[in-house]
Amino acid sequence: MTKLVETQSISSRWFPKVQSRRQFVSLGAPVLGLSLAKLLELDAHASTGTPSSSKKSIIVFWTDGGLSQQDTYDTKPNAPSEYRGAYRSISTKVAGITLGERLIEQALVMDKLSIVRSVHHENGIHAPSAHWMLTGYFGPTLARNAPQKPSFGSVISRSLGTRRPPMPAYVSIPKAEAFGYQGAVYLGKAYNPFEVGADPNAADFKVPNLSLPQGLTARHIDARRNLLKSFDVFRGDIDRSGVLEGLDTFKSQALEMVSGDQMRDAFDLSRERDSTRDMYGRHRYGQSALLARRLIQAGARCVNINTGNWDHHNDIFKGLEDHLPPLDRAIAALVSDLDVLGMLEETIVYCVGEFGRTPRINGHSGRDHWADCFSVMLTGGGIRGGRTVGASEKWGGAVQERLVTPLDLLATIYHVLGISLDTHYEDASGRPVSIVGNGQVIRELL
């Protein structure tokens, strides 16, 4: 915690000598027009920790509901039609690797992508499976669905911090979803994602939290920020007593975020050339991916893009026609753009959902939940491209070789980002909990 600096700040001009924390609360808050909670929330550095020297970041495409691996990353061209589905397999830039025909853009950059085709866990229900893939751990059930462990985005935020304050370390576009399992749990609300709160493709897109309240100017903000910094010693006392526990850190970052141009500029997609915006696609997927790239450039560490619903129990190919082309374009454009900008070696791109879909098409022309064997895609950050890891059996129902667990995936991501796999954080009971458990790095990707 920052120590109190003896200085002739505005606090010395506005306040009599304060002898105690209690006096500060009673004297300071009324002058500012703030409650204690609000006053504490306005300190932009209350809970953010020290940023890491690591330059690496991650952009996540979360396919809520479960992306069908048979129609995308693990096609079965020789399977019977009820397994193979409506899409043909297409060749890619890498000999021997095929994709579903609606991934034509990713096929062109396959030399930069890697696919893990043997991911496995043991639950076929959305909420517990989302928790498993987002945290690495099984936990909630339908009867007890509260989150048990922090999401990997929150672990990254806690472990590495933002690359460039005041940009939040962890951002979610447009908002945190996945049954509430994209949050920080016992790590503390400081490490929850900052929610953009709007569709980046909307004509009137803006981030509500980055607007100055009416009548408040940057000059007012500077004065209040300086006053708050003068009372760090009292804030430290309050911290130790636990008063700050549970306060919303993103409200506390508001002073820094709205008083300068850095944050607003990062979220301003109009600053991009029309040709760049067109390359990504003028849809929610594309503009979210472009915004994610801008946020990483501005200093964010983990940007999570929550895509459309992929829970296609009925008429799956109608649903995929709506979702796959824009997702394909967004991923391929992002990878290409990061490469051209020299950012791909420092930025992981990860496409993942809670599970896959059944190998056999059901009686409603859909595919149901399937966790026995499914696929994820990774690239960037030092992950080698142009390869596949693991394999499913011939109709795609089970792992044939190289079983990969959710913890293995997270161990790999943490390792690539520069987070020690020995890291433990205390849970609510004070017990140290490993961020990776028995997960092992997928060395074939490195």
Secondary structure, DSSP 8 states (H G I E B T S, - for coil): ---------HHHHHS----SHHHHHHHHHHHHT--HHHHHHT-TTSS-----S---EEEEEE-TT---GGGTTS--TTS-HHHH-S--EEE-SSTT-EEEGGGHHHHTTGGGEEEEEEE--S--SHHHHHHHHHHSS----SSS-S--S--HHHHHHHHH--SSTTS-SEEEES---GGGTTS-GGG-GGGS-EE--S-TTSTT---GGGS--TT--HHHHHHHHHHHHTTHHHHHHHHHHTTTTT--HHHHTHHHHHHSHHHHHHH-GGGS-HHHHHHH-SSHHHHHHHHHHHHHHHT-SEEEEE------SS-HHHHHHHHHHHHHHHHHHHHHHHHHTT-GGGEEEEEE-S-EE-SS--TTS---EE-SSEEEEEEBTTB--SEEE-EE-TTSSSEEE--B-HHHHHHHHHHHHT--TT-EEE-TTS-EEESSTT----GGG-
